[in-house]
Amino acid sequence: MARYTDASCRLCRREGMKLYLKGERCYTDKCAIARRQYAPGQHGQRRKKPSEYGIQLREKQKAKRIYGILEKQFRKYFEMAENKKGITGDNLLQILESRLDNVVYRLGFATSRKEGRQLVLHGHFSVNGQKVNISSYLISVGDVITVREGSKKSEKFKEVIEATASRIAPQWLEVDKENLVGKVVALPTREDIDIPIEDHLIVELYSK
């Protein structure tokens, strides 16, 4: 499957805000957007007034880049959200938050969603005792996510847990950092999601 392989910091600069794509580096003065607060490219410093469509498009692109999803899958999630009961925008964010790579990141078992996706793909996690290596796997209430026994003692996870020690898991998750186990106690609500996405703009874009 196609995947963005260019510099992650370019995406943050294009959206004009930190998307926290590089884990702990984003919290330091090495963050590119802290030094160059303008879009990348030859004409990045030119200021243009965006159209209504442009504003909606940027919001969609921001959401895709935060969660590391390409257009085809993002549209699939939107259709799922549209067919569920409730507010489409809230449903969409709930689905995005329910991806296993995001849950792993939220639990503090990865320093970024990108790293979470890599760790899932490499088979480091089990869900309800079964190995799952699909990063887009959607979790459900009651699911237990565990770092597999063979991975718990690795230097990689020791470094990750140390780097994320101060991170607090959201209320819809329970985490045992000592045993590297997490549990989904509820599905996230809109109030639980702290990402600055104006989901109504995405709904307006896809509803045209």
HUCOR-V142421 format. One record per pair of residues at least 4 apart in sequence whose ideal C-beta (glycine too) atoms are under 8 Angstrom apart, sorted by the first residue. I is the first residue (numbers start at 1). J is the second residue. D is the distance in whole Angstrom. If there is no record, write none. Layout:
# HUCOR-V142421
I/J/D, I/J/D
This chain:
# HUCOR-V142421
1/70/7, 2/70/6, 3/70/8, 4/11/8, 4/65/8, 4/68/8, 6/10/6, 8/12/7, 8/19/8, 8/21/4, 8/22/5, 8/114/7, 9/13/6, 9/21/8, 9/22/7, 9/31/7, 9/32/4, 9/33/7, 10/14/6, 10/32/8, 10/40/5, 11/15/7, 11/19/6, 11/21/6, 11/65/5, 12/17/7, 12/18/6, 12/19/5, 12/21/7, 12/26/8, 12/31/8, 12/32/7, 12/33/5, 13/32/6, 13/33/5, 13/36/6, 13/37/8, 13/38/7, 13/39/6, 13/40/5, 13/44/7, 14/39/5, 14/40/6, 14/61/8, 15/19/6, 15/58/7, 15/61/7, 15/62/5, 15/65/7, 16/33/8, 16/37/7, 16/39/7, 17/33/7, 17/62/8, 17/196/7, 18/26/6, 18/31/7, 18/33/6, 19/62/7, 19/65/6, 19/66/5, 20/26/5, 20/66/8, 20/112/7, 21/26/7, 21/65/7, 21/66/8, 21/68/8, 21/112/6, 21/113/8, 21/114/6, 22/26/5, 22/31/8, 22/112/6, 22/114/8, 23/110/8, 23/111/3, 23/112/4, 23/114/8, 23/115/6, 23/163/7, 24/28/7, 24/111/5, 24/163/5, 25/30/6, 25/31/7, 26/31/5, 26/112/8, 27/31/8, 29/34/6, 31/35/8, 32/36/6, 33/37/6, 38/44/5, 38/45/5, 39/43/8, 39/44/4, 39/45/8, 40/44/5, 50/54/4, 50/55/5, 50/58/7, 51/55/7, 52/56/7, 53/57/6, 53/205/7, 54/58/6, 55/59/7, 55/201/6, 56/60/7, 56/201/5, 56/202/7, 56/204/6, 56/205/4, 57/61/6, 57/205/6, 58/62/6, 59/63/7, 59/197/7, 59/198/5, 59/199/8, 59/201/4, 59/202/6, 59/205/7, 60/64/6, 60/74/7, 60/201/8, 60/202/5, 60/205/6, 60/206/8, 61/65/6, 62/66/6, 62/197/6, 63/67/7, 63/74/7, 63/96/7, 63/195/8, 63/197/5, 63/199/8, 63/202/6, 64/68/8, 64/69/5, 64/70/7, 64/71/7, 64/74/5, 66/113/7, 66/195/6, 66/197/7, 67/96/5, 67/99/7, 67/102/6, 67/113/6, 68/101/7, 68/113/6, 68/114/6, 68/117/6, 69/73/5, 69/74/5, 69/77/7, 69/96/8, 70/74/7, 71/75/6, 72/76/7, 73/77/7, 73/136/7, 74/78/7, 75/79/7, 75/206/7, 76/80/7, 77/81/6, 77/92/6, 77/95/5, 77/96/7, 78/82/6, 78/88/8, 78/92/6, 78/202/7, 78/206/5, 79/83/6, 80/84/7, 80/91/8, 80/95/6, 81/88/5, 81/89/8, 81/91/4, 81/92/4, 81/94/8, 81/95/6, 82/88/5, 82/91/8, 84/88/8, 84/91/5, 86/90/6, 86/91/5, 87/91/7, 87/190/8, 88/92/6, 88/203/5, 89/93/7, 89/190/8, 89/199/3, 89/200/5, 89/202/7, 89/203/5, 90/94/6, 90/189/7, 90/190/5, 90/199/7, 91/95/6, 92/96/6, 92/199/6, 92/202/7, 92/203/8, 93/97/6, 93/188/8, 93/190/7, 93/193/5, 93/195/7, 93/197/7, 93/199/6, 94/98/6, 94/187/6, 94/188/6, 94/189/8, 94/190/8, 94/193/8, 95/99/8, 95/138/7, 96/102/7, 97/102/6, 97/103/8, 97/106/8, 97/188/5, 97/192/8, 97/193/6, 98/102/7, 98/103/7, 98/138/5, 98/139/5, 98/187/7, 98/188/7, 99/103/7, 99/135/7, 99/136/6, 99/137/7, 99/138/6, 99/139/8, 100/104/6, 100/116/8, 100/120/6, 100/125/7, 100/127/7, 100/132/6, 100/134/7, 100/135/6, 100/136/7, 100/137/4, 100/138/8, 100/139/6, 100/145/7, 101/105/7, 101/110/8, 101/113/6, 101/116/4, 101/117/4, 101/120/5, 101/135/4, 101/136/8, 102/106/6, 102/113/6, 102/116/7, 103/107/6, 103/116/8, 103/139/5, 103/145/6, 103/173/7, 103/182/7, 103/184/7, 104/109/5, 104/110/5, 104/116/4, 104/119/6, 104/120/6, 104/125/6, 104/145/7, 105/109/7, 105/110/5, 105/111/8, 105/112/6, 105/113/5, 105/115/8, 105/116/4, 106/169/6, 106/170/6, 106/173/6, 107/145/7, 107/169/6, 107/173/6, 107/175/5, 107/182/4, 108/160/8, 108/161/7, 108/164/4, 108/165/8, 108/167/5, 108/169/6, 108/175/6, 108/177/7, 109/116/7, 109/119/7, 109/125/8, 109/145/8, 109/147/6, 109/157/7, 109/160/7, 109/161/8, 109/164/8, 109/180/7, 109/182/7, 110/115/4, 110/116/4, 110/119/6, 110/160/6, 110/164/8, 111/115/5, 111/160/6, 111/163/5, 111/164/6, 112/116/7, 113/117/6, 114/118/7, 115/119/6, 115/160/8, 116/120/6, 116/135/7, 117/121/6, 117/135/4, 118/122/6, 119/124/5, 119/125/7, 120/124/7, 120/125/6, 120/132/7, 120/133/6, 120/134/7, 120/135/5, 120/137/8, 121/133/6, 121/135/6, 122/133/7, 123/131/6, 123/133/5, 123/148/7, 124/147/6, 124/148/6, 124/151/4, 124/157/8, 125/131/8, 125/132/6, 125/133/8, 125/145/6, 125/146/7, 125/147/6, 125/148/6, 126/130/6, 126/131/5, 126/132/7, 126/145/7, 126/146/5, 126/148/5, 127/132/5, 127/137/7, 127/139/7, 127/143/6, 127/144/7, 127/145/6, 127/146/8, 128/143/6, 128/144/6, 129/144/8, 129/146/8, 131/148/7, 132/137/5, 139/143/5, 139/145/7, 139/184/5, 140/184/7, 140/187/8, 141/184/6, 141/185/7, 141/186/6, 141/187/6, 142/183/8, 142/184/6, 143/183/7, 143/184/5, 144/181/7, 144/182/7, 144/183/5, 144/184/8, 145/181/7, 145/182/5, 145/183/7, 145/184/8, 146/180/7, 146/181/5, 146/182/8, 147/151/5, 147/152/5, 147/157/6, 147/180/4, 147/181/8, 148/152/7, 150/154/8, 151/156/8, 151/157/6, 152/157/6, 152/180/6, 153/157/8, 153/158/8, 154/158/7, 155/159/6, 156/160/6, 157/161/6, 157/180/7, 158/162/6, 159/163/6, 160/164/6, 161/165/7, 161/177/6, 161/180/7, 165/177/7, 169/173/5, 169/174/7, 169/175/5, 169/182/7, 170/188/7, 170/192/5, 170/194/8, 171/185/8, 171/186/8, 171/192/6, 172/184/7, 172/185/6, 172/186/4, 172/187/7, 172/188/5, 172/189/8, 172/192/5, 173/182/6, 173/183/7, 173/184/6, 173/185/7, 174/182/7, 174/183/5, 174/185/5, 175/181/7, 175/182/5, 175/183/8, 176/180/7, 176/181/5, 176/182/7, 188/192/4, 188/193/6, 189/193/8, 197/202/8, 198/202/8, 199/203/6, 200/204/6, 201/205/6, 202/206/6, 203/207/6, 204/208/7
